[in-house]
Amino acid sequence: MLPTIKFFLVMLIFTLLAGFFFVPARTMPDQALVLLDDQHRTYLSPPCAGKEEKGYRLARAAEARKLQYAPDPRCGGEAGFTQDGRSITGNALERMGLLPPWPSRWNPDGTWNW
């Protein structure tokens, strides 16, 4: 093989392998449903609140961000409202149709998939 072709093949393999180590996180979409705790100025996910009978108010994530509420620490803080996505290489393979779509934590209507 020509040295140039061999170099490009090695670089392509290296790039694909390195792409597996970069995993972007998806943040909660604005239409996601959350429960607002107006007393503590925090928000919870409906699955995190469970069966608590507290006076939570149902709202969209966009409203919680607008009011500058913080994620409730009982729900994992900020980590409870993000989702690890596919690696960069995984995204490329998904776009090529070689992998199925990554399931989302949120439905298009804002409900949670928990």
ChimeraX attribute file (.defattr): number of C-alpha atoms within 10 A of each C-alpha:
attribute: neighborCount
match mode: 1-to-1
recipient: residues
	/A:1	6
	/A:2	6
	/A:3	8
	/A:4	9
	/A:5	10
	/A:6	11
	/A:7	11
	/A:8	11
	/A:9	12
	/A:10	11
	/A:11	12
	/A:12	12
	/A:13	11
	/A:14	11
	/A:15	12
	/A:16	14
	/A:17	13
	/A:18	13
	/A:19	17
	/A:20	14
	/A:21	12
	/A:22	14
	/A:23	15
	/A:24	12
	/A:25	13
	/A:26	14
	/A:27	14
	/A:28	18
	/A:29	17
	/A:30	13
	/A:31	17
	/A:32	20
	/A:33	25
	/A:34	28
	/A:35	22
	/A:36	26
	/A:37	20
	/A:38	14
	/A:39	8
	/A:40	10
	/A:41	14
	/A:42	20
	/A:43	28
	/A:44	27
	/A:45	22
	/A:46	18
	/A:47	13
	/A:48	16
	/A:49	17
	/A:50	9
	/A:51	8
	/A:52	8
	/A:53	7
	/A:54	8
	/A:55	11
	/A:56	18
	/A:57	11
	/A:58	15
	/A:59	15
	/A:60	17
	/A:61	24
	/A:62	16
	/A:63	15
	/A:64	23
	/A:65	13
	/A:66	8
	/A:67	12
	/A:68	12
	/A:69	17
	/A:70	17
	/A:71	23
	/A:72	22
	/A:73	13
	/A:74	10
	/A:75	17
	/A:76	12
	/A:77	15
	/A:78	13
	/A:79	13
	/A:80	17
	/A:81	20
	/A:82	14
	/A:83	15
	/A:84	14
	/A:85	17
	/A:86	21
	/A:87	17
	/A:88	18
	/A:89	18
	/A:90	21
	/A:91	20
	/A:92	15
	/A:93	15
	/A:94	15
	/A:95	12
	/A:96	10
	/A:97	10
	/A:98	11
	/A:99	12
	/A:100	12
	/A:101	13
	/A:102	12
	/A:103	9
	/A:104	13
	/A:105	18
	/A:106	17
	/A:107	14
	/A:108	10
	/A:109	9
	/A:110	17
	/A:111	16
	/A:112	16
	/A:113	10
	/A:114	9
